[in-house]
Amino acid sequence: MAQEKHYFTNSDSPLKNLSPEIIQSIIETYKEGTLVGQIRRDFDLKLTPSFYKDLPYSITDENCDLCASAVYEKPKRVSNSKNYSLHKICANCKHDFTDSCSCDTCVEVRAVEKKKKETEFKDAWVEYLEANYSNSYQLEELTLYDEINLAIIATKVDLDNPKEYLSFLHTPSRSYNRYYQHHSKKEYQFPDSIQSFAKQLINKEIIIPSIHSTSNVLLSSIDDDFVINVELKDRYHWEFNVYNKGTKLTPNSYLDYFFNDRKIKTSEKIILWRDIYKTLLADYVANQLENVLKNDIENYTIETITDLMIDDFSLSKAFFLIYCTARNTVFYENKYKANQQKVNTFFLNNITDLFNRHNKDKTAQDFNLPHAIQLSYYHQFIIHNVLDFNKTNYFYLSSDKLFPTDHLPEYPLSKEPLPEESSKEEPVKDIPSDVIYHDNDDDCPF
């Protein structure tokens, strides 16, 4: 059977009704660089959206390597010049001689090559994991903080994945093409809100690269030796390296344990609450004194006032004492040009004196949490999912109301008695007794 001289991929092309000789003449004219508009006029062609799509392929003497049928070619001109490239296609099997050819044979060949490559990669990947991540954790070996970090991680995985592993797929931003069509591009990386928790768990090998990772995910983020760089935007999958009674935990099974079986003790809750309490005190001290006080209030000072007030004063009342003490401390520093050690000593003694007076008389005012102070995602998770303060206005309640118990645990930083000079009867060393307080400050009655 004689082969057609031209092969049309556009069934609606107006050139289909023309003779082979005229069609070939149009193609040669196009190859010479003649303007498309001129070609339409010369050959009385109907105006269509794309002249190039209307052009057919012309038969050649070449045969297809895959099916031995005739190969056709079509010129694609560069602008209106005489420069053009030839695009080839087999009219029988639709092989187009490109690396991305979508003919059945090419698709099958690529699938076989991909499977072979994936098998080779998987073997090398399993060998790497066995050599570098041979140790594992038992559930009881995790610290309380590890357990919380794992729960946070597990609740943030992509909802579309089966949760046998952690993929951390998310959509970072919107993008629009020139027709203003919305496109969502998912990327593999830890969301910013859990970046620090993920890195802690990775460094301790509590979560490890997953055996479920595939080469297309991994190869862009690791070197030939599969060395994991935690600082990269993490494109690989992860899995828990934690076992419970011989069974490896998945994110789903761990969440079931954490929220249903793990009973957080009151002593553990109080330790977590102290961390939140101290953080909010530190934030409020910074809120009151930043850019006002020349010296820094040290971490030891924050630790000490935390242990001083946490049992008896709610955060709202503690903020009141900090507000008064901060104003007194600024006044003292400016008048006496005090150094950092003296400023911190004054701050401790002043707030201790205020605490003793207001704790005895129950006269401390309640302050609100300023909008400028925001709880971290980590502390929000603890408040709502561990301490279960969803229905409790914790900011205005003292510890004995939040944790009604007769046996409070010892805090990580044990309470120590304040120095004798912190008593109200004795002024701080080297500080004149007439400048400890603002006598005319109605907000801080003493």
C-alpha positions in Angstrom: 0.0 0.0 0.0 1.4 3.4 -1.0 2.3 5.7 1.8 0.6 9.1 2.0 3.1 11.9 1.2 1.8 14.0 4.1 0.7 13.3 7.6 -1.6 15.7 9.4 -1.7 15.8 13.2 -4.5 18.5 13.0 -7.6 16.9 11.6 -9.2 20.4 11.0 -6.3 21.8 9.0 -7.6 23.7 5.9 -4.6 22.3 4.0 -6.0 18.7 4.0 -8.2 19.4 1.0 -5.3 20.7 -1.2 -3.3 18.5 -3.6 0.1 17.1 -2.4 1.9 19.3 -4.8 0.4 22.5 -3.5 0.9 21.4 0.1 4.6 20.7 -0.5 4.9 24.1 -2.2 3.4 25.8 0.9 5.9 23.9 3.1 8.8 25.0 0.9 7.6 28.6 0.9 7.4 28.5 4.7 10.9 27.1 4.9 12.2 30.0 2.8 11.1 32.5 5.5 8.1 34.0 3.7 5.7 35.7 6.2 2.7 33.6 7.2 0.3 36.4 6.2 1.8 36.5 2.8 1.6 32.7 2.4 -2.1 32.8 3.4 -2.8 35.4 0.7 -0.7 33.7 -2.0 -2.4 30.4 -1.5 -5.8 31.8 -0.5 -5.8 30.0 2.9 -8.4 30.3 5.6 -7.3 32.2 8.7 -6.7 29.9 11.7 -5.3 30.3 15.2 -2.0 28.5 14.3 -0.5 28.2 10.8 2.2 25.9 12.2 -0.3 23.4 13.5 -2.0 23.4 10.2 1.2 22.3 8.4 1.5 18.5 7.9 4.6 16.3 8.2 6.2 15.3 4.9 7.3 11.7 4.2 11.1 10.9 4.2 13.2 8.0 3.1 14.0 7.2 6.7 12.3 4.3 8.5 11.4 4.2 12.2 13.8 2.3 14.4 10.9 0.9 16.5 8.4 -0.3 13.9 10.2 0.1 10.5 7.4 2.4 9.2 8.0 5.6 7.2 9.2 8.6 9.1 7.7 12.0 8.4 9.3 15.4 9.2 8.0 18.9 9.6 10.0 22.2 9.7 9.7 24.6 12.6 10.9 28.1 11.7 12.7 30.4 14.0 10.6 33.6 13.9 10.3 34.8 10.2 13.8 33.8 9.3 15.1 31.0 7.0 16.4 29.1 10.0 14.3 26.2 11.0 14.6 22.8 12.8 13.0 19.5 11.7 10.6 17.6 13.9 10.2 14.0 13.1 7.4 11.5 13.8 6.4 8.0 12.8 2.8 8.0 11.6 2.4 4.4 12.6 3.7 4.1 16.2 3.8 7.9 16.9 7.5 7.8 18.0 8.7 11.4 17.8 12.5 10.8 18.3 12.7 12.9 21.5 13.7 12.0 25.0 10.2 12.7 26.2 8.5 10.7 23.5 5.1 9.4 24.6 4.7 6.5 22.2 3.9 3.2 23.8 7.3 1.7 23.2 9.2 4.7 24.7 6.9 4.8 27.7 7.4 1.1 28.4 11.2 1.4 28.0 11.4 4.4 30.4 9.2 2.5 32.9 11.6 -0.5 32.8 14.6 1.8 33.2 13.0 3.6 36.1 12.1 0.4 37.8 15.7 -0.9 37.4 17.1 2.4 38.7 14.7 2.4 41.7 15.7 -1.2 42.5 19.4 -0.4 42.4 18.8 2.7 44.5 16.6 0.9 47.0 19.3 -1.8 47.6 21.9 0.9 48.1 19.6 2.9 50.4 18.7 -0.1 52.6 22.4 -0.9 52.9 23.1 2.7 54.0 20.3 2.8 56.5 21.4 -0.5 58.1 25.0 0.7 58.4 24.2 4.2 59.8 20.9 3.8 61.7 21.3 0.4 63.4 20.3 1.7 66.9 16.7 2.4 67.9 14.7 3.7 70.9 12.2 1.9 73.1 9.2 4.1 73.9 10.1 4.1 77.6 13.5 5.5 76.8 12.1 8.8 75.5 12.1 11.9 77.6 8.9 13.9 78.2 10.2 16.5 75.8 11.0 13.9 73.2 7.5 12.6 73.4 6.0 16.1 73.1 8.2 16.9 70.1 7.2 13.7 68.4 3.5 14.4 68.9 3.9 17.9 67.4 5.8 16.4 64.4 3.2 13.7 63.9 0.3 16.1 64.0 1.9 18.3 61.2 2.4 15.6 58.5 0.7 15.9 55.2 -2.9 14.8 55.5 -2.7 13.0 52.1 0.0 10.6 53.0 -0.8 7.3 54.7 1.3 8.2 57.7 3.5 5.2 57.6 6.2 7.8 57.4 6.6 11.6 57.6 6.6 13.5 54.3 6.0 17.1 55.5 4.4 18.1 52.2 3.1 21.6 52.3 2.2 24.4 49.9 4.6 27.3 50.6 3.0 30.0 48.4 0.7 30.7 45.5 1.8 31.3 42.0 -0.1 32.5 39.0 0.6 32.1 35.3 -0.1 34.9 32.7 -3.8 33.9 32.5 -4.1 34.3 36.3 -4.9 30.7 36.9 -4.0 29.5 40.4 -1.4 26.9 40.8 -0.4 25.2 44.0 3.1 23.7 44.2 3.8 21.3 47.0 7.3 21.0 48.4 9.0 18.6 50.7 10.2 20.5 53.8 9.5 20.9 57.4 7.0 23.7 58.1 8.7 26.6 59.9 6.6 26.0 63.1 8.3 22.6 63.7 11.7 23.1 62.1 13.6 23.2 65.5 11.7 20.2 66.9 12.4 18.1 63.8 16.1 18.9 63.9 16.4 17.9 67.6 14.7 14.6 66.8 16.9 14.0 63.7 20.1 14.8 65.7 19.1 12.3 68.3 18.1 9.8 65.6 14.6 9.5 67.1 13.3 10.1 63.6 15.5 8.8 60.7 15.4 8.8 56.9 12.7 6.4 55.8 13.1 3.2 53.9 10.0 4.4 51.9 12.1 7.3 50.4 12.4 7.2 46.6 15.3 8.2 44.4 13.5 11.1 42.8 12.9 12.6 46.3 16.4 11.9 47.7 18.9 12.5 44.9 18.4 16.3 44.8 19.2 16.6 48.5 22.0 14.1 49.2 25.4 13.3 47.9 26.6 10.0 46.4 27.2 8.6 49.9 23.7 9.4 51.0 25.0 11.9 53.7 22.0 13.7 55.1 22.3 17.4 55.5 19.8 18.6 58.1 20.2 22.2 57.1 18.8 21.6 53.6 15.1 21.9 52.9 14.3 18.4 53.8 13.0 16.6 50.7 13.2 13.1 52.0 10.7 11.0 53.9 11.2 10.3 57.6 10.0 7.6 59.9 10.0 7.0 63.7 12.9 5.1 65.1 10.9 4.2 68.2 9.5 0.8 69.1 6.8 -0.2 71.6 6.8 -3.8 72.7 8.7 -4.9 69.6 6.5 -2.9 67.1 7.8 0.0 65.2 5.6 3.1 65.7 4.1 5.1 62.9 2.9 8.6 63.3 -0.7 7.3 63.6 0.1 4.7 66.1 2.2 7.1 68.1 -0.6 9.7 68.2 -3.0 7.0 69.4 -0.6 6.2 72.2 0.2 9.9 73.1 -3.4 11.1 73.3 -5.1 7.9 74.6 -2.7 5.8 76.5 0.0 8.2 77.8 -1.1 9.6 81.1 0.8 12.7 81.9 1.5 12.9 85.6 0.8 16.0 87.6 4.5 16.3 88.4 5.3 16.3 84.7 2.6 18.9 84.0 4.0 21.2 86.7 7.5 21.0 85.2 6.0 21.9 81.8 4.0 24.7 83.3 7.1 26.1 85.0 8.8 26.4 81.6 5.8 28.3 80.2 5.5 30.4 83.3 9.2 31.3 83.2 9.1 32.1 79.4 6.2 34.4 79.8 7.9 36.2 82.7 11.1 36.6 80.7 9.0 37.9 77.7 7.2 40.4 79.9 10.5 41.6 81.5 11.8 42.2 78.0 8.6 43.9 77.0 8.9 46.4 79.9 12.6 47.0 79.9 13.8 46.6 76.3 15.4 49.8 75.0 14.8 51.4 78.4 17.2 49.6 80.8 20.9 49.8 79.8 21.9 46.6 81.6 20.4 43.1 81.0 18.2 41.2 83.4 20.0 37.9 83.5 18.6 34.4 83.1 19.4 33.5 86.8 17.2 36.5 87.8 14.3 35.2 85.8 14.8 31.7 87.2 14.8 33.0 90.7 11.7 35.1 90.4 10.0 32.2 88.6 10.6 29.9 91.6 9.6 32.7 94.0 6.2 33.4 92.5 4.9 30.3 90.6 3.3 28.6 93.5 1.4 31.6 94.9 0.9 34.1 92.1 -0.9 33.7 88.8 0.8 35.1 85.7 -1.5 38.1 85.8 -0.4 39.0 89.3 3.2 38.2 88.6 3.0 40.7 85.7 1.8 43.3 88.1 4.9 42.8 90.3 7.2 42.9 87.3 5.6 46.1 86.1 6.3 47.8 89.4 9.8 46.4 89.8 10.7 47.3 86.2 9.8 51.0 86.8 11.7 51.0 90.1 14.8 49.4 88.5 14.9 51.9 85.7 14.7 54.7 88.2 17.5 53.2 90.3 19.8 52.5 87.3 19.5 56.0 85.9 20.1 57.7 89.2 23.0 55.6 90.5 24.6 54.5 87.2 24.5 50.9 88.5 26.3 48.1 86.7 24.6 44.9 85.6 25.2 42.9 88.9 23.8 45.7 91.0 20.8 46.1 88.7 20.0 42.4 88.9 20.4 42.4 92.7 18.1 45.4 93.0 15.5 43.8 90.7 15.5 40.6 92.8 15.3 42.3 96.1 12.6 44.8 94.9 10.3 42.1 93.5 10.9 39.9 96.5 9.8 42.7 98.9 6.7 43.3 96.7 5.9 39.6 96.6 6.1 39.3 100.4 3.8 42.3 101.0 1.2 41.5 98.4 1.2 37.7 99.1 0.5 38.4 102.7 -2.2 41.0 102.1 -3.5 39.5 98.8 -3.5 42.9 97.2 -1.7 42.2 94.0 -3.6 43.5 90.9 -4.3 41.4 87.8 -2.7 42.4 84.6 -3.6 41.2 81.1 -1.3 39.5 78.6 -0.1 42.2 76.2 -0.8 41.6 72.5 2.9 41.9 71.8 3.7 38.7 73.7 2.8 35.6 71.8 3.1 32.0 72.9 5.3 29.8 70.7 3.7 27.0 68.8 5.4 24.6 71.1 3.9 26.1 74.3 0.5 26.4 72.6 0.6 22.7 71.9 1.4 21.9 75.5 -1.3 24.2 76.9 -4.0 22.7 74.7 -3.0 19.1 74.3 -0.9 18.2 77.4 -2.0 20.5 80.2 -5.5 20.6 78.8 -6.1 24.2 79.6 -8.7 24.6 76.8 -11.5 25.5 79.2 -9.3 27.2 81.9 -8.2 30.8 82.0 -4.8 29.7 83.1 -3.3 33.2 82.9 -5.3 34.3 85.9 -5.0 31.2 88.1 -2.2 30.2 90.5 -0.5 26.8 90.4 -2.6 25.4 93.3 -5.7 26.1 91.3 -4.3 24.7 88.1 -2.9 21.6 89.7 -4.8 20.8 92.9 -2.5 18.5 94.8 -0.9 18.2 98.2 2.4 17.0 96.8 4.1 19.4 94.5 7.3 18.1 92.9 10.7 19.5 93.1 11.4 21.9 90.2 14.3 21.3 87.8 16.0 24.3 89.4 15.5 23.9 93.2 14.3 26.8 95.2 17.0 28.6 97.2 16.4 31.2 99.9 17.0 34.7 98.7 20.0 36.6 100.2 19.3 38.4 103.5 19.6 41.8 101.9 16.4 41.1 100.0 14.4 41.6 103.2 12.3 44.8 103.3 14.0 45.9 106.5 17.4 46.1 104.9 18.2 48.1 101.8 20.3 46.6 99.0 24.0 47.0 99.7 25.4 50.3 98.3 21.9 51.6 97.6 20.6 54.5 99.6 17.4 53.6 101.4 15.5 56.6 100.0 15.5 55.6 96.4 14.2 52.0 96.3 10.6 52.9 95.3 8.6 55.5 93.4 6.7 57.1 96.3 4.2 58.8 93.9 3.4 55.8 91.7 -0.3 55.1 92.1 -0.2 52.0 89.9 2.3 50.3 92.2 1.1 51.1 95.8 3.5 49.9 98.4 
